[in-house]
Amino acid sequence: MAVSRERFEREKRNLSRLLSFNRRDFMRASVAVPAMGAVYFGYRELKGSPVRAGIVGTGNEGCQAMIDQSPPGYLEYVAYHDIRPSQIARGRRAFQTLYGQTAGNKVKFYDKYSEMLADPNIEVIVIATPLWTHAKLAVEALKAGKHVFCEKLMAHNITDAKAMVRAADNAGKLLGIGHQRHYSTLYADAVKNIDQGVIGEVKYIRAFWHRNNALTDPVTGEIRDSWKPAIPADDEAIRSVVKEYGYDSLEQLIRWRLYDRTGGGLMAELGSHQLDACSIFLGHVHPVSVSGMGGINFYKDDREAYDHVYCTFEFPSGQVVTYSSINTNQLEGYGEVVMGTRGTMMVLNERDVSLYTELDPKKRERDQAKAAAEAGKSGGEPDATNKQIKETVKLPKPGEATMYSAASLGAAAAAAAKSSEVVSRGYKEELEHFAYCIRHPGEGQKPRCDGRVGLADAVMALAANVAIKGNTRIEFKDSWYDPASPDVPDPVPADKSLARSVPVRRRRVSVS
Ligand SMILES: NC(=O)c1ccc[n+]([C@@H]2O[C@H](COP(=O)([O-])OP(=O)(O)OC[C@H]3O[C@@H](n4cnc5c(N)ncnc54)[C@H](O)[C@@H]3O)[C@@H](O)[C@H]2O)c1
């Protein structure tokens, strides 16, 4: 990050003041109390029994987010399905932890997905499987009369994503996509402040997700890669049958992110979250174009997914978003730096927001002179910049809300703030609201990230993949976002999916 840790911490505190309650309360504000998501996103406690759900895919996201963080008062799991023995056992343990030993054992395991879909007790199917399976599983569930909440990225390609939207429309069922930033109070606050002009006119956002897998594991001495986990011994039992599920090998089933047919690379897994946020920061707009480059510049194995990607999106009115995702440096972590004419909003790691104000040149001169004079007296370094920033942050009056919704927000937030320390990433809230929409159809609410929003996110991520793999600039078409249109971004040419280093030549092509 281009600012000192000290300044970062100071500006984070400034923003917390701007948000009208201190950082500690701000951190507390979004979790634990069921009402907190409701306060921000306009729903209430669920009337009636929790929505009954079945989940397919009890791997990392299934267990750690969709089960562990599911809201019992809103959604109750009654069934699950997976195909790997290790993950079937893991799912059982997750339900035991969530509901207790006895109730957790009552969550029914289905050996076949079709049988779970035939269970009339199930209202919702939650999908947390590898990317390439989403569309098939979702369309089958919608046709079986279930609502579907599907993890991001919505689908492996835009044709499939459009089929999901049409299937939901035809079935008259809800389709929600798990881009949890739509339910993050942290992002809600950031968006609200940007919308209110706190940082002025935004022309540039720098977004990134940087990890360092070059650091070796202290125990094994091997380079780290969460995308290439070890093969659990229990899963060897299904090695000979994985082809029945469409996988070439057990390795491909478990390391699906590494291969083009089963995953969508860094843009699908990481970039899609952040481009979604950027388009909201810029006023819910679609990009005009994207250009990109990337390569397999670190790992040396059979993977097809690039380990470094870089792209530049142009938005209407000349706004630009640059995005990078790398595997060889983790200084910055992940987040978005939103740069406006009056200030900069920095949202980092789904945990911190900080605000930096731009300086008035005349005031800067005066303060620099004053600071230099003071430094002369004390012998220290002048610190005019920081003083000015402190002065230029405008604080609201006590109780004034800067968050999304209602008039009573200040009081509600303060009440909610009393009970926890951790900022919710939005998993609980997205499931709460999805269940609320099902139980309260008369209120006309719909998931904040429904099929059409998820389709737009998929268009951005997958069009970026086309640009990155082709080392090209491509222009977006409105028809890509239309579920009724067959138009899609060009598929990635087969010869571009081969491992290679950073391309050397840029080409400019237009996409018809
Ligand atoms: N919202 C987020 O922040 C977030 C974070 C991580 C992952 N995800 C998404 O969640 C999804 C799952 O990711 P993950 O990290 O849990 O992967 P994972 O490999 O840990 O889990 C996938 C699970 O699906 C099962 N599975 C595979 N094919 C199946 C099939 N045909 N039928 C039934 N089960 C099948 C696997 O056995 C495994 O248990 C992906 O789409 C990923 O992008 C979202």
The ligand as a Tripos MOL2 file, in Angstrom:
@<TRIPOS>MOLECULE
LIG
   44    48     1     0     0
SMALL
NO_CHARGES

@<TRIPOS>ATOM
      1 N1        -18.2670  -16.3270   -1.8980 N.am      1 LIG1
      2 C1        -17.0130  -16.5880   -1.6160 C.2       1 LIG1
      3 O1        -16.3030  -15.7660   -1.0300 O.2       1 LIG1
      4 C2        -16.4320  -17.9130   -2.0180 C.ar      1 LIG1
      5 C3        -15.2330  -18.3400   -1.4320 C.ar      1 LIG1
      6 C4        -14.7370  -19.5870   -1.7980 C.ar      1 LIG1
      7 C5        -15.4040  -20.3560   -2.7290 C.ar      1 LIG1
      8 N2        -16.5400  -19.8960   -3.3100 N.ar      1 LIG1
      9 C6        -17.2210  -20.6690   -4.3430 C.3       1 LIG1
     10 O2        -17.8060  -21.8310   -3.7900 O.3       1 LIG1
     11 C7        -17.7600  -22.8960   -4.7280 C.3       1 LIG1
     12 C8        -17.0710  -24.1040   -4.0920 C.3       1 LIG1
     13 O3        -15.7480  -23.7520   -3.7520 O.3       1 LIG1
     14 P1        -14.9550  -24.5660   -2.6190 P.3       1 LIG1
     15 O4        -13.7660  -23.7730   -2.2780 O.co2     1 LIG1
     16 O5        -15.8790  -24.9580   -1.5280 O.co2     1 LIG1
     17 O6        -14.5250  -25.8640   -3.4220 O.3       1 LIG1
     18 P2        -14.2260  -27.2960   -2.7980 P.3       1 LIG1
     19 O7        -13.5070  -28.0640   -3.8170 O.co2     1 LIG1
     20 O8        -13.6260  -27.1540   -1.4440 O.co2     1 LIG1
     21 O9        -15.6780  -27.9160   -2.5860 O.3       1 LIG1
     22 C9        -16.4780  -28.3330   -3.6770 C.3       1 LIG1
     23 C10       -17.3180  -29.5060   -3.2100 C.3       1 LIG1
     24 O10       -18.2010  -29.8880   -4.2650 O.3       1 LIG1
     25 C11       -18.1900  -31.3080   -4.3800 C.3       1 LIG1
     26 N3        -18.5490  -31.6640   -5.7550 N.ar      1 LIG1
     27 C12       -17.8060  -31.5590   -6.8730 C.ar      1 LIG1
     28 N4        -18.5290  -31.9410   -7.9410 N.ar      1 LIG1
     29 C13       -19.7290  -32.3190   -7.4820 C.ar      1 LIG1
     30 C14       -20.9020  -32.8240   -8.0960 C.ar      1 LIG1
     31 N5        -20.9790  -33.0200   -9.4140 N.pl3     1 LIG1
     32 N6        -21.9630  -33.1290   -7.3170 N.ar      1 LIG1
     33 C15       -21.9040  -32.9510   -5.9750 C.ar      1 LIG1
     34 N7        -20.8250  -32.4780   -5.3230 N.ar      1 LIG1
     35 C16       -19.7520  -32.1490   -6.0790 C.ar      1 LIG1
     36 C17       -16.7690  -31.7000   -4.0010 C.3       1 LIG1
     37 O11       -16.7080  -33.0390   -3.5970 O.3       1 LIG1
     38 C18       -16.4710  -30.7320   -2.8640 C.3       1 LIG1
     39 O12       -16.8740  -31.2250   -1.6090 O.3       1 LIG1
     40 C19       -17.0540  -22.3460   -5.9540 C.3       1 LIG1
     41 O13       -17.9770  -21.9110   -6.8940 O.3       1 LIG1
     42 C20       -16.2770  -21.1710   -5.4050 C.3       1 LIG1
     43 O14       -16.0200  -20.1690   -6.3580 O.3       1 LIG1
     44 C21       -17.0680  -18.7050   -2.9470 C.ar      1 LIG1
@<TRIPOS>BOND
     1     1     2 1
     2     2     3 2
     3     2     4 1
     4     4     5 ar
     5     4    44 ar
     6     5     6 ar
     7     6     7 ar
     8     7     8 ar
     9     8     9 1
    10     8    44 ar
    11     9    10 1
    12     9    42 1
    13    10    11 1
    14    11    12 1
    15    11    40 1
    16    12    13 1
    17    13    14 1
    18    14    15 2
    19    14    16 1
    20    14    17 1
    21    17    18 1
    22    18    19 2
    23    18    20 1
    24    18    21 1
    25    21    22 1
    26    22    23 1
    27    23    24 1
    28    23    38 1
    29    24    25 1
    30    25    26 1
    31    25    36 1
    32    26    27 ar
    33    26    35 ar
    34    27    28 ar
    35    28    29 ar
    36    29    30 ar
    37    29    35 ar
    38    30    31 1
    39    30    32 ar
    40    32    33 ar
    41    33    34 ar
    42    34    35 ar
    43    36    37 1
    44    36    38 1
    45    38    39 1
    46    40    41 1
    47    40    42 1
    48    42    43 1
@<TRIPOS>SUBSTRUCTURE
     1 LIG1         1 GROUP 0 **** ****
